[in-house]
Amino acid sequence: MMSDLLTYLCPFCNASLNPREYVILRGELKGRRALMLFNPTPGDYSTIIPADFPVEMNDEVAFYCPVCSRDLACPQDPSMAELRFRKEGDEEEQGTVLFSRVAGRRATYFIAEGRVHSFGEHADADGVNYWGVRTTI
């Protein structure tokens, strides 16, 4: 599923959040704000953040769209952030992607067509069932 090109979109303004190599989000933590870059490959948790925006293990970072400034917290689970995705390639697919807002908690869920694809060492341990969809790995 995830081997084709993925475009990540704001669920509110539909802006593309990965115009080049990284997904760009605005992060907010302890009264500070910064642009944060995330690897778009599911399961790769590498990030680029400014040196003056320290994020420590278990910090809960609030994420916002850098275009419309809307809060990306998932309404069903505020410990997760929510984006939309579109997969381009042999088969077009679109859906929702949820990822943990807690630093060090590696859990990402791609939800599309009634199925969930989970990534990250903490995803399966969480035991989540988003809206009754079946989990696939």
C-alpha positions in Angstrom: 0.0 0.0 0.0 2.6 2.6 1.0 5.2 2.1 -1.6 3.7 4.7 -4.0 4.0 8.5 -3.7 2.1 9.9 -0.7 0.7 13.4 -0.5 -0.2 14.6 3.0 -3.0 17.2 3.3 -4.5 19.4 5.9 -8.0 18.0 6.8 -9.3 21.6 7.0 -7.9 23.6 4.1 -6.7 20.7 2.0 -3.2 22.3 1.6 -0.4 19.9 0.6 1.9 19.6 3.6 4.8 17.8 1.8 5.7 19.9 -1.2 9.2 18.4 -1.4 11.0 15.8 0.7 9.4 16.4 4.1 6.0 16.9 5.7 5.9 20.4 7.2 3.9 21.1 10.4 3.9 23.9 12.9 4.6 22.5 16.4 3.8 24.1 19.7 5.3 23.0 23.0 5.6 24.8 26.4 4.6 28.2 24.8 7.1 28.0 22.0 6.4 27.5 18.2 8.5 26.1 15.4 8.2 24.6 12.0 9.0 20.8 12.1 9.9 18.6 9.2 8.9 14.9 9.2 10.0 12.1 6.9 7.0 11.2 4.8 7.8 7.4 4.7 5.5 5.5 7.0 7.4 4.0 9.9 10.4 6.4 9.5 10.3 8.7 12.5 13.2 11.0 11.6 12.5 14.7 12.1 14.2 18.0 11.6 13.5 20.5 14.3 15.2 23.8 15.3 17.9 23.5 18.0 16.1 26.2 20.0 12.9 24.0 20.1 13.9 21.1 22.4 11.5 18.2 22.5 12.1 15.6 25.2 10.8 12.1 25.5 7.1 11.9 26.4 6.5 15.6 25.6 3.1 16.1 24.0 3.5 18.4 21.0 0.5 20.3 19.6 0.5 20.3 15.8 -1.0 22.9 13.5 -1.4 23.3 9.8 1.3 25.8 8.6 -1.1 27.2 6.0 -4.5 27.7 7.9 -3.2 27.4 11.5 -5.9 24.9 12.5 -5.2 22.5 15.3 -4.6 19.0 13.9 -5.5 17.1 17.1 -7.7 14.1 16.4 -11.3 14.7 17.8 -11.7 11.0 18.7 -8.2 10.8 20.4 -6.5 14.1 21.3 -3.2 12.3 21.9 -3.0 11.7 18.1 -2.7 14.3 15.3 -4.8 13.8 12.2 -4.0 14.5 8.5 -5.4 13.3 5.2 -3.4 11.4 2.7 -3.6 10.7 -1.0 -1.6 7.8 -2.6 -0.7 8.2 -6.2 0.4 5.3 -8.3 -1.1 2.2 -9.8 -4.1 2.5 -7.5 -5.4 5.8 -6.3 -6.2 5.7 -2.6 -7.1 8.4 0.0 -7.9 8.4 3.7 -6.8 9.6 7.1 -3.5 9.2 8.8 -3.2 9.5 12.6 0.1 9.8 14.4 1.1 10.2 18.0 1.6 13.7 19.4 3.7 12.2 22.2 7.5 12.3 21.6 9.0 8.8 21.5 5.7 7.1 21.0 6.0 5.6 17.6 2.5 4.9 16.4 1.0 5.8 13.0 -2.3 4.6 11.5 -3.3 4.9 7.8 -7.1 4.5 7.6 -8.7 4.0 4.2 -11.5 1.9 2.7 -12.4 0.4 6.1 -8.9 -0.9 6.9 -6.1 0.3 9.1 -2.4 -0.1 8.2 -0.3 0.5 11.4 3.3 1.5 11.6 5.7 1.9 14.6 6.7 -0.2 17.5 3.9 1.2 19.7 1.1 0.9 17.2 0.2 -2.7 17.9 0.7 -2.4 21.6 -1.8 0.5 21.9 -4.7 -1.9 21.1 -6.6 0.9 19.4 -9.6 0.3 17.1 -10.4 3.5 15.2 -14.1 3.5 14.3 -14.4 -0.3 14.1 -12.1 -0.8 11.2 -9.9 -3.9 10.8 -6.2 -3.6 11.4 -3.8 -4.9 8.9 0.0 -4.9 9.1 
